[in-house]
Amino acid sequence: ATIFITIFDSGMPMPYGAMRAPVPTEPTTDLYSFTMTPDNTTIMVPGRPKPRLMKVKARVDQDGQGGPDQPGDLVGEVDGIEWGKEGITIAIDRAIP
């Protein structure tokens, strides 16, 4: 399984950037802690200005394939996040039917 973290300019459908990482194998109360940097994040449209407010989405994908949500994926998101904000908690609270 893979975790995809995707950021969007709040209110826009096209992603600004994304990163991926394997799901940790050790059980923990915090599934995944991350920091998005230019080294680990793919910017979808280079040169696009940074969003002032973002939606941050986390998706646990069983087959590890990028792209749109697929049945069985687990997702959660939080909106209205300012650029550079730390300590964001995203609850993985729904399954894609």
Salt bridges, closest charged atoms under 4 A:
ASP61 OD2 - ARG59 NH1 2.51
ASP69 OD2 - LYS57 NZ 2.78
ASP69 OD1 - ARG59 NE 3.41
ASP73 OD2 - ARG59 NH1 3.06
GLU77 OE2 - LYS55 NZ 3.97
GLU77 OE1 - ARG94 NH2 3.72
